[in-house]
Every structure is written in C-alpha cells, then in structure tokens.
Amino acid sequence: MRIRLVPLNSTIGSISGNARAILAAANAAAEDKCELVVFPELALVGYPPKDLLDRRDLIRHNIETLEKLRRDLPIPAIVGFVEEENGRLYNAATVLMPEVSCTRPPDPLPPIRKTHLPTYDVFDEDRWFSRGTPAAPVLVGGKLRLGVSICEDLWKEEEPDVLETQAEAGADLFVNLSASPFHREKPAERRELLRKKAQRHRRPVLYCNAYGANDEIIFDGEILVFDDEGRLHVAQIFQKEPVTIETEDLPAPTPDEDVPWETLTREAIVLGIRDFFRKCGLRTAVVGLSGGMDSALITALTARALGPENVRPYFLPSRFTSDASRRDAEATAKALGLSLTTIPIQSAVAAIRRNLEPFLSLEGIAGENIQSRLRGLFLMAAANSTDGAAVLGTGNKSELAIGYATLYGDLIGALLPLGDVTKSRSYLLARRIQEVYPDFPEALFTKAPTAELRPNQTDEEERLPYNVMDPIIEGFVEEGLTAEELIERGRNPENVRQVRRWIETAEFKRKQAPPILKVTRRAFGPGWQIPIAAWR
C-alpha cells in the first residue's frame, strides 16, 4: 500500500482552515497515487485545545466539518478529531472512507478513541476527555489491517496495552497519530521506543507527529518508519514536507544518528517564534539589543524565524553602558543585516529619580531597576507604535530560576524564546547560530555577563558562576532531584541549598513572566505548577 504521512501544522480552533489544509494534502497525495493519507493527533481541531473544548459550537463545527471531509476526500484518510457521545468528549481519530472510493456511500467506521490520557507536565487531558478502549484493526483498501493508536497509547504498556491488543487482533502494521511536544531528549527516546515496539510485536510502525508550535509547545513534525525487525527506514524531523512510503518496498534502512541537541533546539525555537507570530497575527518583533549574549542570540533566532525585515532591534544605553556593549550591539545588528536604533535613556532615568528621591530611598536595586523598567517602557512604546508588533523578552532559564530578572523590566514581552535555555547552554546554542550567521560576534563568547545597572557590575559577583549554578538548576527543575540527591552527585551542599532558596522565592516572578518556549523535559510554565505562597 502506498501511504503518505503528513506532519500537519494545525492552528488551534481553526477548524475550517485546518480542514482546507487536510483536503489540500489529501488531493496532492491522490495525485501521487497514494492509497491512504495519515494526519496527526487532533489535526482537525489543533492540539492542545484546552478549554476551547467547553465551547459546544466548536465541537459541533468539528463534527460537521469531519463529515464534509468524508464527502470531499479523494482517498481514505486517518484524521484526528474531537468525538462527542452522550455528553462525553473523546480524543479520537477515524479512518475516513470517501464516497468516491466506494460503489455505495460507506458506513462510517467506528472512531478510534485515545485510551491513555496523559495528565502530567503540559498535559491535562483528563480535564476534558474521557478514556477510550483499544480500537480493533481497520481494513483499508482491502489490503492491510491497520492498528491505529493515538500518541500516549504508544508509550504506555500498562493495561490495556493498545498495541498488544491490536497485534493479537490481527493488525498487519501500526500507525500512530501524535501531537508529541518536543524537548531536547525526546527524538532519541521516541526512536528507541518505536524500535522496541516493532521488535516486540514483529510489525512495522509508522509514526506521524504534528508540526509547528502552539503557544509554549513546539511539535517537531517527526516522521518515523520502522520495519518489523526494528530497523529504521525513514527519519524526518523539523520539516513540514510529507513522506510517502510503499509498505511492500520500504526505502533502504537509514542510520539512526542523533542530531546534536543544539541544532534541534535552534530549529525548535525558530519554529516557536515563527508560529507564535503567524498564528497570533503578528508581523514585527521588537527586541532590546544590549550588547550581551542573550539579546544577541534571541535577535538572531528571530531574524531567522521572521526575516531581518521584520525585526526591529533597539539599543538603550544608560551612563553605565560600556563602549564594548555598544560595539557588540552594533556588530550583532550588522551580522544579522538589521538596522539598529539607539535611544539613550539616561535623561529619562534622571527625571524619574528627581521625582522619586524626595519620597523614596533609591539606593541599591530600587534605583538600579529604574533603568530596566524604563527600557521595558521604551520597548513597549516601540511595539505599540507599530501595527502587528510585539516585544520579545530576552531572559534565560537561569535568570528565571533564581529570580535574577526585573518585573515590568526585562520580564516584559509577548514571548520568552530563551526561557527554557540555561545561560551555560545559551553559549553552546550560539555556536549553532554562527553556522547561519558566520559574522555573529565572537566577542560575545568571552565577555562577562552583566546587567550594567551600576559600575563594574557582573552577574556572577551577585550570584554563583553559571557553570556552578546551571547543573543544580537543571537537576532541580528538569530532573526533579532532591537537594540530597544533588549533593550525592558531588554538588557543593551550600550551593545546592542556596540555589533551591532562590528558586523557591522567585516563584512570584515566574507567574508573571511571558509564555516560555518549551525545549527541555520540564520548563517553567504550564508544566510547572508550584504555588507562590507555600511553606519553605
């Protein structure tokens, strides 16, 4: 059977738009003489729809549109949708048998309902969906009995084991529809899982993941095909093009080579920025370019995502801004093909201080953070003065973890592209940017990180060195380790306790941060549900 796997980029709630994309892809597959076309999990509605599922009109529109697709499709298609029965909703899929492929109008096939509903990290499917039972294999084209499963059903081996049930019922091959969020370890984990499933059940496995980004979540569009011995024949990731296979004549086995995490993360963040702007109806990104690594890296990723013509960088120096920062900001803009606008903020800082000093003490951070908050004001004004523009925040995961960020200052923005990348890893990621922009300044890799809010300030004089702090942050946040476990790994006990205190006391800032693109196993955001007012 000739099958096409389509890593569709659905927009949440755009049922008519998603249906048009499904139909266009099916027509193209039919022209290529395909006999079946496969789309990802909830392709018709988009994933995750969250509380949009409370809208009964949306559910009804999704069902009506599915029936129209059944009439209009030129070839059979597996499509993910939201099923409703007796007031219950199901994360479901169906094999649409179009009327044109039958001598009489076909009877609708029973829907395939997702059995295992994830409720962890960014997932909360139990909130909206009811649990299904493993679906029987579906005979398509009189040729193959397909064991169709939905995302989590592939990962869970607890009862009921969906793939085992389908194998026992006579499935010839497995097809998994997914909307599986990316994180930097996920591609390797996913391939190992599919290999084991193919070997265990002695059946080929076809995997079709969603492509694109919805809010914080990024989908890598991975397409995988394993034969019944667990050999990998097709591996495609971060590409929107469909893949066509012949089940009886698979391509030659391909080496299962790991892509460096830096490359995957670069592509993920670029996709996340691009889709956030496109799906929100935005065109122009406003970025504060300080002359440091984080702002330079975000500006480069944004130029890659939106094109340099849609990026407006601003350099906002105060009296503490060094000549080196000015040079590096100018060099970054030049390397990316951008026009840099410079707006000195010192006179505004002085005016604010004159108005506040009769009433307040402005020693320490009270006075220093005026600069950060004024920069936020200037950047927001720049965005508000331009139709379709939004500010991108420049904070990283290390700063968010320990609270080294200013509310209503550098924490402003519509999106935090680097909010799930620690400071140490940002330098490694920047090396991959140099593959795209060879003139990305080398000086950024060697200068000491600094907020430049007072003379001779550096980040690490106020906090721990990043190479000491970041492994502790990753241990606490991404691995879920305890302080005792980190100490057992050889981390300094006082450093561990200090970082934990910083993480705990900064929760109120993270709750007010912009959405953070998720690129690790656990990011701050929807998957980090920690109370602010909690016993410490």
C-alpha positions in Angstrom: 0.0 0.0 0.0 1.2 3.5 -0.9 0.8 5.7 2.2 1.5 9.3 2.8 2.3 10.7 6.2 1.6 14.4 6.6 3.1 16.4 9.6 0.3 18.9 9.5 0.7 22.3 11.2 -2.8 22.8 12.7 -3.9 26.1 14.2 -5.9 25.5 17.4 -9.6 26.2 16.9 -9.3 27.0 13.1 -11.4 24.0 12.1 -12.2 25.3 8.6 -8.6 26.3 8.0 -7.3 23.0 9.2 -9.8 21.2 7.1 -8.7 23.1 4.0 -5.1 22.0 4.7 -6.1 18.4 5.2 -8.1 18.4 1.9 -5.2 20.0 0.0 -2.7 17.4 1.3 -5.1 14.6 0.5 -5.6 15.9 -3.0 -1.9 16.1 -3.5 -1.5 12.5 -2.2 -4.2 11.3 -4.5 -2.4 12.9 -7.5 0.7 11.0 -6.4 -1.3 7.7 -6.5 -1.3 7.3 -2.7 -4.0 4.9 -1.3 -4.1 6.4 2.2 -3.1 9.6 3.8 -2.3 10.0 7.6 -2.6 13.1 9.7 -1.5 13.8 13.3 -3.5 13.7 16.6 -6.4 16.2 16.7 -5.4 17.5 13.3 -8.8 19.0 12.7 -9.0 21.0 16.0 -5.4 21.5 16.8 -3.5 20.5 19.9 -4.0 21.2 22.8 -7.4 22.9 22.5 -7.7 23.2 26.3 -10.9 25.0 27.5 -11.9 25.7 23.9 -13.5 22.3 24.3 -16.1 23.9 26.6 -17.5 25.6 23.5 -20.2 23.4 22.2 -20.3 25.2 18.9 -16.7 24.3 18.3 -17.4 20.6 19.0 -20.4 20.7 16.6 -18.4 22.5 13.9 -15.6 19.9 14.2 -18.1 17.1 13.7 -19.9 18.7 10.8 -16.5 19.5 9.1 -15.4 15.9 9.5 -18.5 14.7 7.7 -17.9 17.2 4.9 -14.3 15.9 4.6 -15.6 12.4 4.3 -17.6 13.5 1.3 -14.8 15.6 -0.3 -11.7 13.5 0.2 -10.4 11.7 -2.9 -8.7 8.8 -1.0 -9.0 7.3 2.5 -7.5 9.4 5.3 -6.9 9.0 9.0 -7.8 12.2 10.7 -7.7 13.2 14.4 -10.8 15.0 15.7 -12.9 15.5 18.9 -15.7 13.0 19.2 -18.8 13.6 21.4 -21.1 10.9 22.7 -23.7 11.2 25.4 -22.1 14.4 26.7 -18.6 12.9 26.9 -15.7 14.1 24.7 -13.0 11.8 23.3 -9.6 12.5 21.8 -10.3 10.4 18.7 -9.4 9.6 15.2 -11.3 8.0 12.3 -10.5 6.4 9.0 -12.5 8.4 6.5 -13.6 6.3 3.6 -14.7 8.8 0.9 -17.7 8.1 -1.2 -15.7 8.4 -4.4 -13.7 5.3 -3.4 -16.8 3.1 -2.9 -19.6 1.7 -5.1 -22.1 3.0 -2.5 -21.9 5.5 0.4 -19.7 3.8 3.0 -20.9 3.2 6.5 -18.8 5.4 8.9 -16.2 3.3 10.7 -16.2 3.3 14.5 -13.9 6.1 15.9 -10.6 5.2 17.4 -10.5 6.7 20.9 -7.4 7.5 22.8 -7.1 5.1 25.7 -4.4 6.5 27.9 -4.9 10.2 28.7 -1.7 12.0 29.9 -2.1 14.2 32.9 1.5 15.4 33.7 3.8 18.2 32.6 1.9 20.3 30.0 -0.8 17.6 29.6 -4.2 17.8 31.3 -6.3 15.6 29.1 -8.3 14.1 32.0 -9.8 17.6 32.4 -11.6 17.4 29.0 -11.6 13.9 27.6 -13.0 10.5 28.7 -10.9 7.4 28.3 -11.5 5.1 25.4 -10.6 1.4 24.8 -8.2 -0.1 22.3 -9.7 0.1 18.8 -9.9 -3.0 16.6 -7.6 -3.0 13.5 -9.1 -1.3 10.4 -9.1 -2.9 7.0 -8.1 -0.2 4.4 -8.4 -0.7 0.7 -8.9 -4.5 1.2 -5.2 -4.8 1.7 -3.9 -4.0 5.2 -5.4 -4.2 8.7 -4.1 -1.1 10.5 -3.7 -0.9 14.2 -4.3 2.9 14.7 -3.3 4.4 18.0 -3.1 8.0 19.4 0.1 9.4 20.9 0.2 8.3 24.6 -1.2 4.9 23.6 2.2 4.1 22.0 4.1 4.9 25.2 2.0 3.1 27.8 2.4 -0.6 28.3 0.1 -0.8 31.3 -3.3 -2.4 30.9 -4.8 -2.1 28.4 -1.7 -2.3 26.2 -3.1 -0.8 23.0 -0.5 -2.2 20.5 -0.5 -5.6 22.1 -4.3 -5.8 21.9 -4.2 -4.7 18.2 -1.5 -7.2 17.4 -3.5 -10.0 19.0 -6.5 -8.9 16.9 -4.5 -9.3 13.7 -3.1 -5.9 12.9 -0.6 -6.0 10.0 1.1 -2.8 10.9 0.8 0.0 13.5 0.1 3.7 12.7 0.5 6.2 15.5 -1.0 9.7 15.3 0.8 12.1 17.6 0.9 15.6 18.9 4.0 14.9 21.0 5.8 18.1 22.3 9.5 18.5 21.6 12.2 18.5 24.2 15.9 18.0 23.5 15.9 14.3 24.6 12.6 13.4 23.0 13.7 12.4 19.5 16.2 9.8 20.8 13.7 8.5 23.3 11.0 8.3 20.7 13.1 6.3 18.2 14.2 3.8 20.8 10.6 3.3 21.9 9.4 2.7 18.4 12.2 0.3 17.7 11.3 -1.8 20.7 7.6 -1.8 19.8 8.4 -3.0 16.2 10.7 -5.8 17.5 8.4 -6.9 20.3 5.3 -7.2 18.1 7.1 -8.1 14.8 5.2 -5.5 12.9 6.1 -2.3 11.1 5.4 1.0 12.9 4.5 4.2 11.1 4.7 7.4 13.2 3.2 10.8 12.3 3.8 13.7 14.6 2.3 17.2 14.4 4.5 20.1 13.2 4.5 23.7 14.3 4.1 25.5 17.6 1.0 26.4 19.7 1.8 28.9 22.5 4.7 27.4 24.6 4.6 23.9 23.0 6.6 23.0 19.9 5.9 20.0 17.7 8.9 18.7 15.7 6.9 17.0 12.9 8.9 13.9 13.2 8.0 11.1 10.7 9.4 7.7 11.5 9.1 4.3 9.8 10.4 1.1 11.4 10.1 -2.4 9.8 9.0 -5.5 11.7 12.6 -6.1 12.8 13.0 -2.7 14.3 15.2 -1.3 11.5 14.7 2.4 10.8 13.8 3.2 7.2 12.5 6.8 7.4 13.5 9.6 9.8 12.5 13.2 9.2 12.4 15.9 11.8 11.6 19.7 11.8 10.5 19.5 8.2 6.9 20.3 7.0 7.0 18.1 3.9 5.0 14.9 3.8 6.6 11.5 3.5 5.4 8.8 1.1 6.2 5.1 1.5 5.3 1.8 -0.1 4.7 -0.8 2.6 6.0 -3.6 0.4 9.0 -1.7 -0.8 10.4 0.5 2.0 13.4 2.7 1.4 16.8 1.3 2.4 17.5 1.3 6.1 18.9 4.6 7.3 21.5 5.1 10.1 19.8 6.1 13.4 22.1 9.1 14.0 21.5 11.6 16.8 21.1 15.2 15.8 23.1 17.5 18.2 20.7 19.0 20.8 22.0 22.5 19.9 20.8 22.0 16.3 17.4 20.6 17.4 17.0 23.4 19.9 17.8 26.1 17.4 15.3 24.7 14.9 12.7 24.4 17.7 13.0 28.0 18.9 13.0 29.4 15.4 9.8 27.4 14.7 8.3 28.5 18.0 8.9 32.2 17.3 7.6 31.9 13.7 4.4 30.2 14.5 3.7 32.4 17.6 3.8 35.5 15.4 2.0 33.9 12.5 -0.9 32.3 14.5 -1.3 35.5 16.6 -1.5 37.7 13.6 1.8 39.5 14.4 4.4 40.6 11.9 7.2 42.6 13.6 9.4 41.7 16.6 10.8 44.4 18.8 13.9 43.4 20.7 16.2 45.2 23.1 19.7 44.5 21.9 22.0 45.2 24.9 25.4 44.0 23.6 25.2 40.8 25.6 24.8 37.2 24.6 21.2 36.5 25.4 19.7 39.5 23.5 22.1 38.9 20.5 21.1 35.2 20.4 17.3 36.0 20.5 17.7 38.6 17.9 19.5 36.1 15.6 16.9 33.4 16.2 14.1 35.9 15.5 15.8 37.1 12.3 16.0 33.5 11.2 12.3 33.0 12.1 10.7 36.1 10.7 13.3 37.5 8.3 15.5 40.5 9.1 13.0 42.9 7.6 10.6 42.0 10.4 13.0 42.5 13.3 13.5 45.9 15.0 16.4 46.0 17.5 16.8 48.9 19.9 20.0 49.8 21.9 19.0 51.7 25.0 22.2 52.8 26.8 22.4 54.4 30.2 25.5 56.0 31.8 26.7 52.6 32.9 26.6 51.1 29.4 30.1 50.3 28.3 31.7 51.1 24.9 32.2 47.3 24.5 28.4 46.7 24.7 27.8 49.4 22.2 30.3 47.8 19.8 28.9 44.4 20.3 25.3 45.5 19.8 26.3 47.3 16.5 28.3 44.3 15.4 25.4 41.9 16.1 22.9 44.1 14.1 25.4 44.3 11.2 26.0 40.5 11.2 22.2 39.9 11.0 21.5 42.5 8.4 19.5 44.7 10.8 19.2 48.5 11.3 19.9 49.3 15.0 18.1 52.2 16.6 19.8 53.8 19.6 17.8 55.7 22.2 19.8 56.9 25.2 17.7 56.5 28.4 19.9 58.5 30.9 17.9 61.7 30.8 14.7 59.7 31.5 16.4 57.9 34.4 17.5 61.2 35.9 14.0 62.7 35.6 12.4 59.7 37.3 15.0 59.9 40.1 14.3 63.6 40.6 10.6 62.9 41.0 11.1 59.9 43.4 14.0 60.9 45.6 12.0 63.4 47.8 9.8 60.5 48.8 11.9 57.3 48.5 15.4 55.9 49.1 16.8 54.8 45.7 19.8 53.0 47.0 20.6 49.6 45.6 18.1 47.7 43.4 15.3 50.3 43.9 17.4 52.8 41.9 19.1 50.3 39.6 15.9 48.7 38.4 14.6 52.0 37.2 16.8 51.5 34.2 15.5 48.1 33.4 11.9 49.2 33.8 12.5 52.3 31.6 13.9 50.0 28.9 10.7 48.0 29.1 8.7 51.1 28.7 10.6 52.2 25.7 10.4 48.8 24.0 6.6 48.5 24.7 6.2 52.0 23.2 8.1 50.9 20.1 5.8 47.9 19.8 2.6 49.9 20.4 3.6 52.4 17.7 3.8 49.7 15.1 0.8 47.7 13.8 1.3 43.9 14.3 4.4 44.3 16.5 5.3 42.6 19.8 8.2 42.7 22.2 10.3 39.5 22.7 11.8 39.1 26.2 15.4 38.2 26.5 15.6 36.3 29.8 17.1 32.8 30.1 16.2 29.9 32.3 19.0 30.5 34.8 17.7 34.1 35.4 14.1 32.9 35.7 15.1 30.1 38.1 16.8 32.3 40.6 14.8 35.5 40.1 17.6 37.5 38.5 15.1 39.4 36.4 13.1 42.6 36.9 9.4 42.6 36.9 8.0 45.1 34.4 11.5 45.5 33.1 13.4 42.7 31.3 10.5 40.3 32.0 8.2 42.2 29.7 7.2 40.8 26.3 4.8 38.6 24.4 7.1 35.6 24.5 10.3 34.4 26.1 12.1 32.4 23.5 15.2 31.5 25.7 13.2 31.0 28.9 13.9 27.2 28.8 17.7 27.5 28.0 20.2 28.0 30.8 22.9 30.6 30.5 25.6 28.0 30.1 23.7 26.3 27.2 23.0 29.6 25.5 26.7 29.8 24.6 26.6 26.4 23.0 23.4 27.2 21.2 25.0 30.4 19.9 27.7 28.3 18.2 24.9 26.8 16.0 23.8 30.4 15.2 27.3 31.0 13.8 26.5 28.3 11.2 23.7 30.5 9.9 25.3 33.9 10.6 29.1 33.5 10.3 29.7 37.1 11.5 27.8 36.7 14.8 30.3 38.4 17.1 33.0 36.2 18.7 33.4 38.8 21.5 30.1 37.8 23.0 31.5 34.4 23.9 34.2 35.8 26.1 32.8 38.9 27.8 31.5 38.6 31.4 27.6 38.6 31.6 26.4 41.9 33.1 23.2 43.8 33.5 25.2 47.1 33.5 23.0 48.8 36.1 25.9 50.1 38.1 29.7 50.5 37.6 31.7 47.3 37.1 28.7 45.0 37.7 28.8 41.4 36.7 26.1 38.7 37.1 28.4 36.2 38.8 29.6 38.6 41.5 26.0 38.7 42.7 25.1 35.1 42.2 27.1 31.8 41.7 29.1 31.3 38.5 26.7 29.9 35.8 28.8 26.8 35.3 28.3 26.0 39.0 24.6 27.1 39.2 23.2 25.7 36.0 23.7 22.0 36.7 21.9 22.5 40.0 19.1 24.3 38.3 18.7 21.6 35.7 18.8 18.9 38.5 16.1 20.6 40.5 13.8 21.7 37.6 14.3 19.2 34.8 15.3 16.0 36.6 13.2 16.6 39.7 16.1 15.7 42.0 16.2 16.5 45.7 18.9 18.5 47.4 20.3 15.3 48.9 20.5 13.6 45.5 22.3 16.6 44.1 24.8 16.6 47.0 25.3 12.9 46.5 26.3 13.7 42.9 29.1 15.8 44.2 27.5 19.3 44.2 28.5 21.7 47.0 25.9 21.4 49.7 25.8 25.2 50.4 25.5 26.0 46.7 22.6 23.4 46.4 20.7 24.9 49.3 21.3 28.5 48.1 20.0 27.7 44.6 17.0 26.0 46.0 16.2 29.0 48.1 16.5 31.3 45.1 14.2 29.0 43.0 11.6 28.9 45.8 11.5 32.6 46.5 11.3 33.6 42.8 8.0 31.8 42.0 6.0 35.1 42.1 8.1 36.5 39.3 7.8 33.4 37.1 4.0 33.5 37.4 4.1 36.9 35.8 6.5 36.0 33.0 5.5 35.8 29.3 5.0 32.4 27.8 8.2 30.4 27.6 9.0 28.2 24.6 9.5 24.6 26.0 12.6 22.9 24.8 13.5 20.7 27.8 11.8 17.9 29.7 10.4 20.4 32.2 10.1 24.1 31.6 8.7 26.9 33.7 5.1 27.5 32.5 2.1 25.2 32.3 4.1 22.2 33.3 5.5 23.8 36.4 2.6 24.1 38.9 4.2 25.3 42.1 2.3 27.6 44.5 3.7 31.0 45.3 2.5 31.1 49.0 3.9 27.8 50.2 5.8 26.5 53.2 9.5 26.6 52.5 
